[in-house]
């Protein structure tokens, strides 16, 4: 099996859809010799901020000298981004070799049990095997969907479980209230574990407290009261936290400072467990952390930024950041989304800021077409253009710029902003 055959095999299993539950992954990993049981984890769940928090934690651990496996989803530009060690993507040869090994076990599952693992289960199994073979000291593991029945939750224990901001997303699978969603996310909590949670709505925290109590787990709420925010610009922002001075991050928005604080709280727990992580490693690791596609500035003249906001909470945060960084500026939005999203809740926060929307169709079989998105937007905004291609949308947006102060922002789905990133990065 070569690299392209491996990718075709992995993506070919997408026809089996999304199935929440641990039976398939348990069977598959058992046939593989349970590589996941030979690794140590920081496990991260939540609706928004998971990827950023994973990035902050892993960046500090790398700076502290550890060999760090990093598992995230979805990819922006290239599948290999999802599986990394010390920020270096799995190479094509390793991916092909391990996928071939996993496929052998999947074939046994199918012939023996008539069970078909999903694409995410197969990718998760590949990641576990790779991290085990490469002898990672620690794996920072991002949940795919939910928590309780997510394939990553096959792990028996974690050094620390982290729950980031919880909002409305995947409500058809996780529940229609924040409290129900919180219960699913808190499913990653292991008996006797240490848990760090992003400080948020009291009823959400109460659900997580209750789960921790039942599992005799110790809960630490990341405290945002002791943050002192300093200078900020599109280059990044500075802050202080308790006795940690001169902290800098390149990610934009106050929410990213909060995600960094959650990461620091988790790292402090690791430090208490014997992991040598100096304050200097925290400073350097946070400063070096990069997370593509999240309020990422691709161009400065004019300002062109992309953001993965694809739910109400994400769109509200995006709107707040744009108001803070670009007050009273003309903003042209490029927007594309998936059909199963609450489109109104993604659009409404940006409406007061928009001079125009340009719609696109994300590269996903669940995508809302650019025409459907355009028809929806016309109910709220008279300046709407429908684009047939993502490149066309970028060119149209640039043609609307009348001043160096104007801003272009593409958001709504991670499934197309990677293509915009490629356009700018060449």
SEDREN-674864 format. One record per residue (C-alpha): residue number from 0; residue in three letters; x, y, z. Coordinates in pm, 1 decimal, padded with zeros to 6 digits. Layout:
REM residues N
ATOM; resi; resn; xx; yy; zz
ATOM; NUM; ALA; X; Y; Z
...
//
This chain:
REM residues 426
ATOM; resi; resn; xx; yy; zz
ATOM; 0; UNK; 00000.0; 00000.0; 00000.0
ATOM; 1; UNK; 00140.1; 00343.1; -00093.8
ATOM; 2; UNK; 00041.9; 00684.4; 00042.9
ATOM; 3; UNK; -00236.3; 00754.7; -00209.5
ATOM; 4; UNK; -00379.6; 00405.2; -00165.0
ATOM; 5; UNK; -00378.8; 00462.4; 00211.9
ATOM; 6; UNK; -00569.8; 00791.1; 00175.3
ATOM; 7; UNK; -00817.9; 00633.1; -00068.1
ATOM; 8; UNK; -00875.5; 00347.5; 00175.2
ATOM; 9; UNK; -00925.4; 00580.5; 00473.5
ATOM; 10; UNK; -01161.3; 00818.0; 00291.0
ATOM; 11; UNK; -01343.2; 00525.2; 00129.3
ATOM; 12; UNK; -01465.2; 00420.4; 00473.4
ATOM; 13; UNK; -01655.0; 00750.0; 00512.7
ATOM; 14; UNK; -01955.3; 00570.7; 00358.6
ATOM; 15; UNK; -02001.6; 00400.0; 00695.8
ATOM; 16; UNK; -02089.0; 00741.7; 00841.5
ATOM; 17; UNK; -02060.8; 00845.5; 01205.5
ATOM; 18; UNK; -02143.1; 00587.0; 01471.4
ATOM; 19; UNK; -02100.2; 00688.8; 01833.0
ATOM; 20; UNK; -02001.8; 00397.2; 02055.6
ATOM; 21; UNK; -01688.8; 00213.9; 02166.4
ATOM; 22; UNK; -01759.5; -00144.8; 02052.9
ATOM; 23; UNK; -01601.2; -00114.4; 01706.8
ATOM; 24; UNK; -01286.8; 00067.0; 01817.4
ATOM; 25; UNK; -01248.8; -00174.8; 02109.0
ATOM; 26; UNK; -01260.6; -00474.6; 01873.3
ATOM; 27; UNK; -01021.0; -00315.8; 01624.0
ATOM; 28; UNK; -00764.2; -00209.5; 01883.9
ATOM; 29; UNK; -00781.9; -00550.3; 02050.8
ATOM; 30; UNK; -00687.0; -00712.7; 01718.3
ATOM; 31; UNK; -00398.6; -00461.7; 01697.3
ATOM; 32; UNK; -00264.4; -00551.0; 02043.6
ATOM; 33; UNK; -00413.8; -00246.7; 02220.3
ATOM; 34; UNK; -00141.8; 00011.4; 02144.2
ATOM; 35; UNK; -00348.5; 00279.9; 02321.5
ATOM; 36; UNK; -00292.8; 00110.6; 02658.5
ATOM; 37; UNK; 00082.9; 00170.5; 02632.4
ATOM; 38; UNK; 00064.7; 00550.9; 02614.0
ATOM; 39; UNK; -00002.4; 00844.8; 02848.7
ATOM; 40; UNK; -00261.3; 01110.7; 02762.4
ATOM; 41; UNK; -00395.2; 01458.1; 02804.6
ATOM; 42; UNK; -00753.0; 01416.3; 02675.0
ATOM; 43; UNK; -00935.7; 01727.3; 02548.5
ATOM; 44; UNK; -01312.3; 01760.7; 02485.4
ATOM; 45; UNK; -01541.3; 02061.6; 02433.8
ATOM; 46; UNK; -01740.6; 02244.8; 02166.7
ATOM; 47; UNK; -01506.0; 02535.0; 02094.5
ATOM; 48; UNK; -01139.1; 02588.0; 02172.7
ATOM; 49; UNK; -01036.9; 02220.2; 02172.4
ATOM; 50; UNK; -00778.8; 02256.2; 01897.6
ATOM; 51; UNK; -00632.1; 02577.5; 02038.7
ATOM; 52; UNK; -00604.0; 02423.3; 02385.0
ATOM; 53; UNK; -00440.0; 02110.2; 02240.3
ATOM; 54; UNK; -00194.6; 02337.9; 02057.8
ATOM; 55; UNK; -00102.8; 02537.8; 02369.5
ATOM; 56; UNK; -00054.1; 02224.1; 02582.0
ATOM; 57; UNK; 00148.2; 02035.9; 02320.6
ATOM; 58; UNK; 00363.3; 02339.5; 02235.5
ATOM; 59; UNK; 00466.0; 02381.8; 02600.8
ATOM; 60; UNK; 00535.4; 02008.7; 02643.0
ATOM; 61; UNK; 00755.9; 02013.1; 02331.2
ATOM; 62; UNK; 00941.2; 02316.3; 02468.8
ATOM; 63; UNK; 00990.4; 02124.9; 02795.4
ATOM; 64; UNK; 01166.8; 01846.9; 02602.9
ATOM; 65; UNK; 00898.6; 01578.8; 02573.7
ATOM; 66; UNK; 00816.9; 01371.6; 02266.3
ATOM; 67; UNK; 00453.2; 01467.6; 02212.3
ATOM; 68; UNK; 00194.0; 01291.8; 01997.0
ATOM; 69; UNK; -00082.0; 01526.8; 01877.0
ATOM; 70; UNK; -00416.5; 01405.7; 01739.6
ATOM; 71; UNK; -00667.8; 01660.3; 01605.2
ATOM; 72; UNK; -00950.3; 01685.3; 01351.4
ATOM; 73; UNK; -01051.9; 01782.0; 01091.3
ATOM; 74; UNK; -00755.2; 01867.8; 00870.1
ATOM; 75; UNK; -00737.5; 02205.5; 00696.3
ATOM; 76; UNK; -00519.5; 02135.2; 00393.8
ATOM; 77; UNK; -00367.8; 01787.7; 00423.0
ATOM; 78; UNK; -00481.9; 01470.1; 00600.4
ATOM; 79; UNK; -00140.1; 01420.7; 00764.7
ATOM; 80; UNK; -00196.2; 01732.9; 00981.1
ATOM; 81; UNK; -00424.6; 01527.1; 01202.7
ATOM; 82; UNK; -00146.1; 01301.8; 01333.3
ATOM; 83; UNK; 00174.6; 01475.5; 01443.9
ATOM; 84; UNK; 00471.5; 01423.3; 01672.6
ATOM; 85; UNK; 00635.9; 01741.2; 01803.0
ATOM; 86; UNK; 00438.9; 01933.1; 01539.1
ATOM; 87; UNK; 00582.6; 01724.5; 01252.4
ATOM; 88; UNK; 00310.9; 01554.7; 01047.3
ATOM; 89; UNK; 00314.6; 01178.6; 00995.8
ATOM; 90; UNK; 00499.2; 01112.8; 00669.0
ATOM; 91; UNK; 00345.1; 00933.2; 00372.7
ATOM; 92; UNK; 00548.9; 00613.9; 00415.8
ATOM; 93; UNK; 00457.3; 00574.1; 00783.4
ATOM; 94; UNK; 00092.9; 00647.6; 00709.5
ATOM; 95; UNK; 00086.9; 00386.7; 00429.4
ATOM; 96; UNK; 00263.2; 00123.8; 00642.3
ATOM; 97; UNK; 00039.9; 00167.3; 00947.0
ATOM; 98; UNK; -00279.6; 00196.8; 00740.3
ATOM; 99; UNK; -00191.5; -00134.8; 00572.7
ATOM; 100; UNK; -00150.6; -00294.5; 00917.2
ATOM; 101; UNK; -00481.1; -00149.4; 01040.2
ATOM; 102; UNK; -00660.6; -00258.9; 00719.9
ATOM; 103; UNK; -00554.4; -00620.6; 00784.2
ATOM; 104; UNK; -00727.7; -00605.7; 01122.7
ATOM; 105; UNK; -01034.5; -00430.6; 00977.5
ATOM; 106; UNK; -01066.1; -00708.4; 00717.6
ATOM; 107; UNK; -01065.5; -00963.4; 01001.7
ATOM; 108; UNK; -01338.4; -00763.4; 01179.6
ATOM; 109; UNK; -01552.3; -00756.5; 00867.7
ATOM; 110; UNK; -01513.6; -01128.0; 00784.9
ATOM; 111; UNK; -01538.9; -01252.8; 01143.2
ATOM; 112; UNK; -01793.8; -01015.6; 01297.9
ATOM; 113; UNK; -01957.6; -00840.0; 00998.3
ATOM; 114; UNK; -01867.9; -00510.7; 01166.5
ATOM; 115; UNK; -01751.3; -00206.1; 00967.9
ATOM; 116; UNK; -01551.2; 00056.6; 01158.7
ATOM; 117; UNK; -01605.0; 00419.5; 01059.8
ATOM; 118; UNK; -01345.1; 00649.1; 00905.0
ATOM; 119; UNK; -01285.4; 00824.7; 01237.5
ATOM; 120; UNK; -01238.4; 00493.7; 01419.8
ATOM; 121; UNK; -00980.9; 00382.6; 01162.0
ATOM; 122; UNK; -00793.7; 00715.2; 01178.5
ATOM; 123; UNK; -00794.2; 00700.6; 01559.5
ATOM; 124; UNK; -00651.8; 00346.8; 01546.7
ATOM; 125; UNK; -00379.6; 00459.2; 01302.4
ATOM; 126; UNK; -00286.3; 00744.6; 01537.6
ATOM; 127; UNK; -00262.9; 00519.4; 01843.9
ATOM; 128; UNK; -00041.3; 00270.6; 01656.3
ATOM; 129; UNK; 00185.4; 00545.9; 01522.3
ATOM; 130; UNK; 00230.0; 00713.3; 01861.4
ATOM; 131; UNK; 00304.6; 00373.9; 02020.1
ATOM; 132; UNK; 00559.1; 00276.2; 01753.6
ATOM; 133; UNK; 00730.0; 00615.6; 01780.2
ATOM; 134; UNK; 00749.2; 00584.6; 02161.0
ATOM; 135; UNK; 00579.3; 00914.9; 02248.2
ATOM; 136; UNK; 00622.5; 01033.7; 02607.4
ATOM; 137; UNK; 00273.9; 01182.8; 02610.0
ATOM; 138; UNK; -00017.2; 01217.3; 02366.4
ATOM; 139; UNK; -00244.3; 01522.4; 02354.8
ATOM; 140; UNK; -00565.3; 01369.4; 02226.5
ATOM; 141; UNK; -00854.1; 01575.2; 02088.5
ATOM; 142; UNK; -01202.7; 01424.5; 02098.8
ATOM; 143; UNK; -01372.0; 01398.9; 01758.3
ATOM; 144; UNK; -01739.5; 01435.1; 01856.5
ATOM; 145; UNK; -01891.4; 01455.2; 02203.1
ATOM; 146; UNK; -01681.8; 01256.0; 02445.0
ATOM; 147; UNK; -01861.9; 00970.1; 02615.5
ATOM; 148; UNK; -01898.7; 00757.3; 02300.8
ATOM; 149; UNK; -01616.5; 00909.0; 02095.2
ATOM; 150; UNK; -01354.8; 00664.1; 01964.2
ATOM; 151; UNK; -01078.7; 00846.8; 02154.6
ATOM; 152; UNK; -01255.6; 00761.1; 02480.8
ATOM; 153; UNK; -01136.8; 00401.8; 02449.3
ATOM; 154; UNK; -00836.7; 00507.4; 02659.3
ATOM; 155; UNK; -00854.9; 00369.5; 03013.4
ATOM; 156; UNK; -00696.6; 00666.3; 03191.2
ATOM; 157; UNK; -00553.7; 01010.9; 03131.4
ATOM; 158; UNK; -00302.7; 01222.7; 03320.7
ATOM; 159; UNK; -00552.8; 01506.5; 03297.6
ATOM; 160; UNK; -00888.3; 01546.1; 03121.7
ATOM; 161; UNK; -00965.7; 01892.3; 02983.4
ATOM; 162; UNK; -01310.8; 02029.0; 02896.2
ATOM; 163; UNK; -01314.0; 02354.0; 02698.1
ATOM; 164; UNK; -01603.8; 02592.2; 02624.1
ATOM; 165; UNK; -01935.9; 02416.2; 02564.6
ATOM; 166; UNK; -02191.3; 02548.0; 02316.5
ATOM; 167; UNK; -02462.1; 02427.6; 02079.3
ATOM; 168; UNK; -02326.4; 02198.3; 01806.8
ATOM; 169; UNK; -02414.8; 01847.0; 01683.6
ATOM; 170; UNK; -02738.2; 01878.6; 01883.7
ATOM; 171; UNK; -02894.7; 01589.3; 01688.2
ATOM; 172; UNK; -02634.8; 01358.1; 01843.3
ATOM; 173; UNK; -02535.6; 01521.4; 02171.7
ATOM; 174; UNK; -02862.4; 01671.8; 02295.2
ATOM; 175; UNK; -03055.8; 01995.1; 02259.2
ATOM; 176; UNK; -02950.2; 02169.9; 02581.7
ATOM; 177; UNK; -02608.0; 02284.5; 02702.3
ATOM; 178; UNK; -02648.9; 02060.9; 03005.7
ATOM; 179; UNK; -02706.6; 01748.4; 02791.9
ATOM; 180; UNK; -02408.9; 01839.9; 02573.1
ATOM; 181; UNK; -02195.6; 01896.0; 02885.9
ATOM; 182; UNK; -02287.2; 01548.3; 03010.9
ATOM; 183; UNK; -02164.1; 01393.9; 02684.9
ATOM; 184; UNK; -01839.7; 01593.8; 02693.1
ATOM; 185; UNK; -01782.9; 01499.2; 03058.3
ATOM; 186; UNK; -01792.2; 01136.2; 02946.6
ATOM; 187; UNK; -01413.1; 01157.6; 02904.7
ATOM; 188; UNK; -01368.7; 01190.2; 03282.8
ATOM; 189; UNK; -01205.4; 00876.9; 03424.2
ATOM; 190; UNK; -01240.5; 00740.9; 03778.2
ATOM; 191; UNK; -01003.6; 00918.3; 04016.0
ATOM; 192; UNK; -00878.9; 01150.7; 03741.3
ATOM; 193; UNK; -00782.0; 01517.4; 03747.6
ATOM; 194; UNK; -01009.2; 01736.0; 03535.3
ATOM; 195; UNK; -00965.4; 02095.9; 03417.8
ATOM; 196; UNK; -01268.1; 02285.7; 03289.3
ATOM; 197; UNK; -01308.0; 02621.1; 03113.6
ATOM; 198; UNK; -01503.4; 02852.6; 03346.8
ATOM; 199; UNK; -01851.7; 02896.6; 03196.7
ATOM; 200; UNK; -02227.4; 02887.2; 03262.5
ATOM; 201; UNK; -02301.4; 02760.1; 03614.4
ATOM; 202; UNK; -02553.9; 02494.4; 03502.4
ATOM; 203; UNK; -02290.2; 02348.9; 03265.4
ATOM; 204; UNK; -02027.1; 02344.3; 03541.0
ATOM; 205; UNK; -02275.1; 02176.0; 03775.6
ATOM; 206; UNK; -02323.8; 01886.1; 03530.4
ATOM; 207; UNK; -01945.7; 01840.4; 03507.4
ATOM; 208; UNK; -01912.5; 01866.1; 03888.7
ATOM; 209; UNK; -02171.4; 01592.0; 03929.7
ATOM; 210; UNK; -01993.8; 01358.2; 03685.1
ATOM; 211; UNK; -01662.9; 01421.9; 03865.2
ATOM; 212; UNK; -01825.2; 01350.9; 04201.7
ATOM; 213; UNK; -01967.6; 01019.1; 04078.3
ATOM; 214; UNK; -01625.9; 00918.2; 03942.1
ATOM; 215; UNK; -01428.6; 01046.3; 04241.1
ATOM; 216; UNK; -01241.6; 01278.9; 04005.6
ATOM; 217; UNK; -01091.2; 01609.4; 04119.1
ATOM; 218; UNK; -01221.1; 01912.1; 03928.4
ATOM; 219; UNK; -01016.8; 02228.7; 03873.2
ATOM; 220; UNK; -01192.7; 02526.5; 03716.1
ATOM; 221; UNK; -00958.8; 02751.5; 03518.0
ATOM; 222; UNK; -00993.1; 03087.5; 03689.9
ATOM; 223; UNK; -01009.9; 03386.8; 03457.1
ATOM; 224; UNK; -01024.9; 03642.0; 03742.3
ATOM; 225; UNK; -00646.3; 03664.1; 03770.0
ATOM; 226; UNK; -00575.4; 03743.8; 03404.6
ATOM; 227; UNK; -00424.5; 04085.2; 03333.0
ATOM; 228; UNK; -00446.2; 04160.0; 02961.2
ATOM; 229; UNK; -00177.5; 04382.6; 02811.1
ATOM; 230; UNK; -00109.0; 04503.2; 02457.4
ATOM; 231; UNK; -00275.3; 04338.2; 02157.5
ATOM; 232; UNK; -00249.8; 04369.6; 01779.4
ATOM; 233; UNK; -00291.7; 04143.5; 01477.6
ATOM; 234; UNK; 00058.6; 04013.4; 01559.2
ATOM; 235; UNK; -00062.8; 03867.1; 01889.9
ATOM; 236; UNK; -00138.3; 03961.9; 02249.2
ATOM; 237; UNK; 00026.7; 03983.6; 02589.7
ATOM; 238; UNK; -00108.4; 03892.0; 02932.6
ATOM; 239; UNK; -00013.7; 03795.5; 03286.3
ATOM; 240; UNK; -00159.4; 03514.9; 03497.0
ATOM; 241; UNK; -00101.5; 03513.1; 03873.0
ATOM; 242; UNK; 00279.9; 03508.3; 03906.5
ATOM; 243; UNK; 00341.0; 03421.8; 03541.3
ATOM; 244; UNK; 00454.0; 03746.7; 03378.8
ATOM; 245; UNK; 00528.3; 03841.3; 03017.6
ATOM; 246; UNK; 00307.4; 03577.1; 02855.6
ATOM; 247; UNK; 00251.2; 03616.8; 02481.6
ATOM; 248; UNK; 00040.8; 03428.7; 02227.7
ATOM; 249; UNK; 00010.2; 03478.6; 01853.1
ATOM; 250; UNK; -00356.0; 03368.0; 01844.7
ATOM; 251; UNK; -00605.3; 03655.0; 01842.5
ATOM; 252; UNK; -00898.7; 03724.8; 02074.7
ATOM; 253; UNK; -00957.7; 03725.6; 02448.6
ATOM; 254; UNK; -01106.0; 03374.8; 02418.7
ATOM; 255; UNK; -00760.0; 03248.6; 02316.8
ATOM; 256; UNK; -00608.4; 03394.8; 02632.5
ATOM; 257; UNK; -00872.5; 03197.5; 02824.6
ATOM; 258; UNK; -00786.1; 02881.5; 02627.9
ATOM; 259; UNK; -00419.4; 02942.1; 02715.1
ATOM; 260; UNK; -00513.8; 02971.9; 03083.6
ATOM; 261; UNK; -00697.8; 02637.0; 03064.1
ATOM; 262; UNK; -00382.7; 02488.1; 02907.8
ATOM; 263; UNK; -00161.2; 02633.6; 03182.8
ATOM; 264; UNK; -00391.5; 02485.8; 03450.1
ATOM; 265; UNK; -00359.2; 02141.4; 03288.2
ATOM; 266; UNK; 00019.2; 02182.7; 03264.0
ATOM; 267; UNK; 00037.3; 02272.0; 03634.9
ATOM; 268; UNK; -00131.6; 01939.9; 03712.4
ATOM; 269; UNK; 00123.2; 01756.9; 03495.6
ATOM; 270; UNK; 00399.1; 01940.5; 03683.4
ATOM; 271; UNK; 00259.4; 01812.6; 04015.1
ATOM; 272; UNK; 00268.0; 01461.1; 03868.9
ATOM; 273; UNK; 00641.7; 01485.4; 03810.3
ATOM; 274; UNK; 00662.4; 01628.2; 03459.1
ATOM; 275; UNK; 00939.1; 01889.1; 03452.5
ATOM; 276; UNK; 00778.4; 02196.9; 03300.4
ATOM; 277; UNK; 00944.4; 02528.2; 03384.5
ATOM; 278; UNK; 00779.5; 02869.9; 03374.3
ATOM; 279; UNK; 01018.2; 02950.1; 03089.5
ATOM; 280; UNK; 00888.9; 02647.3; 02894.2
ATOM; 281; UNK; 00535.2; 02776.0; 02950.1
ATOM; 282; UNK; 00630.7; 03122.2; 02821.3
ATOM; 283; UNK; 00814.6; 02992.7; 02515.0
ATOM; 284; UNK; 00560.2; 02719.9; 02440.9
ATOM; 285; UNK; 00263.3; 02958.6; 02450.9
ATOM; 286; UNK; 00450.8; 03212.0; 02235.1
ATOM; 287; UNK; 00541.0; 02945.3; 01976.9
ATOM; 288; UNK; 00190.7; 02794.4; 01955.3
ATOM; 289; UNK; 00039.0; 02817.7; 01606.5
ATOM; 290; UNK; -00310.9; 02699.8; 01515.2
ATOM; 291; UNK; -00401.0; 02746.9; 01150.3
ATOM; 292; UNK; -00744.0; 02866.6; 01046.5
ATOM; 293; UNK; -00845.7; 03023.5; 01376.4
ATOM; 294; UNK; -00860.7; 03401.0; 01334.5
ATOM; 295; UNK; -00551.6; 03358.5; 01120.4
ATOM; 296; UNK; -00432.6; 03664.4; 00928.8
ATOM; 297; UNK; -00331.9; 03552.1; 00577.4
ATOM; 298; UNK; -00272.4; 03897.6; 00431.6
ATOM; 299; UNK; -00214.8; 04241.2; 00583.3
ATOM; 300; UNK; -00291.2; 04478.6; 00296.4
ATOM; 301; UNK; -00583.6; 04442.4; 00289.9
ATOM; 302; UNK; -00641.4; 04244.4; 00609.3
ATOM; 303; UNK; -00766.5; 03899.4; 00506.4
ATOM; 304; UNK; -00837.9; 03655.4; 00785.3
ATOM; 305; UNK; -00992.7; 03311.0; 00813.1
ATOM; 306; UNK; -01173.4; 03153.9; 01106.6
ATOM; 307; UNK; -01321.6; 02811.6; 01166.4
ATOM; 308; UNK; -01631.2; 02946.8; 01349.7
ATOM; 309; UNK; -01912.6; 02707.6; 01257.0
ATOM; 310; UNK; -02162.3; 02736.5; 01542.9
ATOM; 311; UNK; -02336.0; 03010.5; 01742.7
ATOM; 312; UNK; -02071.7; 03040.2; 02013.8
ATOM; 313; UNK; -01788.4; 03048.4; 01758.8
ATOM; 314; UNK; -01962.1; 03315.2; 01548.7
ATOM; 315; UNK; -02033.2; 03530.1; 01856.3
ATOM; 316; UNK; -01666.9; 03514.5; 01958.9
ATOM; 317; UNK; -01558.3; 03597.3; 01602.4
ATOM; 318; UNK; -01786.9; 03902.4; 01594.9
ATOM; 319; UNK; -01651.1; 04025.4; 01930.0
ATOM; 320; UNK; -01291.0; 03991.5; 01811.3
ATOM; 321; UNK; -01365.6; 04177.6; 01486.9
ATOM; 322; UNK; -01530.8; 04459.4; 01683.5
ATOM; 323; UNK; -01229.0; 04481.2; 01915.6
ATOM; 324; UNK; -00955.3; 04467.3; 01651.9
ATOM; 325; UNK; -01130.1; 04643.5; 01362.4
ATOM; 326; UNK; -01380.8; 04893.7; 01505.6
ATOM; 327; UNK; -01589.6; 05078.5; 01246.8
ATOM; 328; UNK; -01409.3; 04911.5; 00957.0
ATOM; 329; UNK; -01578.7; 04789.5; 00639.0
ATOM; 330; UNK; -01588.9; 04407.6; 00657.6
ATOM; 331; UNK; -01662.5; 04176.1; 00364.3
ATOM; 332; UNK; -01749.5; 03822.2; 00474.1
ATOM; 333; UNK; -01698.4; 03502.9; 00277.2
ATOM; 334; UNK; -01923.1; 03234.9; 00423.9
ATOM; 335; UNK; -01990.3; 02865.6; 00365.6
ATOM; 336; UNK; -02143.2; 02606.6; 00597.5
ATOM; 337; UNK; -02271.6; 02251.6; 00627.0
ATOM; 338; UNK; -02642.9; 02172.8; 00596.7
ATOM; 339; UNK; -02669.5; 02026.4; 00946.0
ATOM; 340; UNK; -02564.9; 02352.8; 01113.2
ATOM; 341; UNK; -02798.3; 02616.4; 01257.2
ATOM; 342; UNK; -02726.4; 02869.2; 00981.8
ATOM; 343; UNK; -02915.0; 03158.2; 01144.0
ATOM; 344; UNK; -02705.1; 03134.0; 01460.5
ATOM; 345; UNK; -02381.7; 03138.3; 01255.9
ATOM; 346; UNK; -02491.0; 03441.4; 01051.1
ATOM; 347; UNK; -02667.3; 03667.5; 01302.6
ATOM; 348; UNK; -02363.5; 03769.9; 01513.6
ATOM; 349; UNK; -02183.5; 03904.1; 01204.9
ATOM; 350; UNK; -02481.5; 04081.6; 01043.2
ATOM; 351; UNK; -02424.4; 04420.6; 01214.0
ATOM; 352; UNK; -02062.8; 04417.7; 01092.0
ATOM; 353; UNK; -02114.7; 04306.1; 00731.6
ATOM; 354; UNK; -02095.1; 04531.9; 00427.5
ATOM; 355; UNK; -02142.9; 04224.0; 00205.9
ATOM; 356; UNK; -02151.9; 03844.3; 00213.9
ATOM; 357; UNK; -01998.5; 03626.4; -00057.4
ATOM; 358; UNK; -02120.6; 03267.2; -00036.1
ATOM; 359; UNK; -01929.3; 02947.9; -00118.2
ATOM; 360; UNK; -01995.2; 02573.2; -00112.7
ATOM; 361; UNK; -01757.1; 02388.9; 00125.2
ATOM; 362; UNK; -01590.9; 02074.8; -00007.4
ATOM; 363; UNK; -01803.1; 01826.9; 00187.5
ATOM; 364; UNK; -02096.6; 01603.7; 00097.3
ATOM; 365; UNK; -02296.9; 01766.0; 00379.5
ATOM; 366; UNK; -02237.1; 02117.5; 00241.9
ATOM; 367; UNK; -02507.2; 02379.7; 00199.9
ATOM; 368; UNK; -02475.6; 02509.9; -00156.7
ATOM; 369; UNK; -02359.4; 02867.4; -00212.1
ATOM; 370; UNK; -02698.2; 02940.0; -00374.6
ATOM; 371; UNK; -02891.5; 02807.6; -00073.3
ATOM; 372; UNK; -02671.8; 03012.2; 00159.4
ATOM; 373; UNK; -02719.9; 03318.4; -00062.5
ATOM; 374; UNK; -03098.7; 03280.0; -00061.4
ATOM; 375; UNK; -03095.0; 03255.4; 00318.1
ATOM; 376; UNK; -02874.4; 03563.4; 00359.7
ATOM; 377; UNK; -03091.9; 03778.2; 00132.5
ATOM; 378; UNK; -03357.8; 03773.0; 00406.4
ATOM; 379; UNK; -03119.3; 03974.0; 00626.4
ATOM; 380; UNK; -02872.5; 04153.0; 00399.7
ATOM; 381; UNK; -02917.9; 04314.9; 00058.1
ATOM; 382; UNK; -02550.6; 04283.0; -00044.3
ATOM; 383; UNK; -02503.2; 03913.6; -00119.6
ATOM; 384; UNK; -02294.5; 03756.5; -00397.4
ATOM; 385; UNK; -02300.2; 03385.8; -00480.3
ATOM; 386; UNK; -01969.9; 03233.4; -00591.8
ATOM; 387; UNK; -01928.3; 02910.7; -00788.4
ATOM; 388; UNK; -01574.0; 02855.1; -00664.4
ATOM; 389; UNK; -01371.6; 02936.6; -00356.8
ATOM; 390; UNK; -01101.2; 03103.4; -00566.1
ATOM; 391; UNK; -01373.7; 03311.6; -00731.2
ATOM; 392; UNK; -01502.0; 03418.9; -00388.4
ATOM; 393; UNK; -01154.0; 03532.3; -00284.4
ATOM; 394; UNK; -01111.5; 03733.7; -00604.8
ATOM; 395; UNK; -01458.4; 03888.9; -00568.4
ATOM; 396; UNK; -01385.5; 03986.3; -00207.1
ATOM; 397; UNK; -01056.3; 04152.0; -00305.2
ATOM; 398; UNK; -01236.0; 04347.2; -00578.9
ATOM; 399; UNK; -01465.7; 04498.5; -00311.3
ATOM; 400; UNK; -01175.8; 04660.0; -00124.0
ATOM; 401; UNK; -01183.8; 05039.3; -00150.2
ATOM; 402; UNK; -00944.6; 05130.0; 00133.4
ATOM; 403; UNK; -00639.1; 04984.0; 00307.6
ATOM; 404; UNK; -00849.1; 04976.2; 00624.8
ATOM; 405; UNK; -01106.8; 04735.1; 00478.8
ATOM; 406; UNK; -01119.7; 04379.6; 00613.8
ATOM; 407; UNK; -01210.7; 04046.1; 00454.5
ATOM; 408; UNK; -01310.0; 03757.0; 00681.4
ATOM; 409; UNK; -01386.9; 03401.2; 00566.2
ATOM; 410; UNK; -01568.8; 03176.0; 00814.1
ATOM; 411; UNK; -01848.2; 02919.9; 00860.9
ATOM; 412; UNK; -01674.6; 02585.3; 00802.5
ATOM; 413; UNK; -01328.3; 02436.7; 00838.6
ATOM; 414; UNK; -01406.0; 02238.8; 00521.9
ATOM; 415; UNK; -01331.8; 02530.5; 00290.6
ATOM; 416; UNK; -01104.0; 02773.6; 00472.1
ATOM; 417; UNK; -00812.1; 02537.6; 00410.9
ATOM; 418; UNK; -00858.4; 02599.1; 00037.6
ATOM; 419; UNK; -00843.8; 02975.3; 00095.6
ATOM; 420; UNK; -00527.5; 02923.1; 00298.4
ATOM; 421; UNK; -00372.1; 02733.4; 00005.4
ATOM; 422; UNK; -00468.4; 03019.3; -00229.0
ATOM; 423; UNK; -00266.3; 03267.0; -00020.5
ATOM; 424; UNK; 00020.7; 03038.2; 00073.6
ATOM; 425; UNK; 00065.6; 02937.1; -00292.1
//
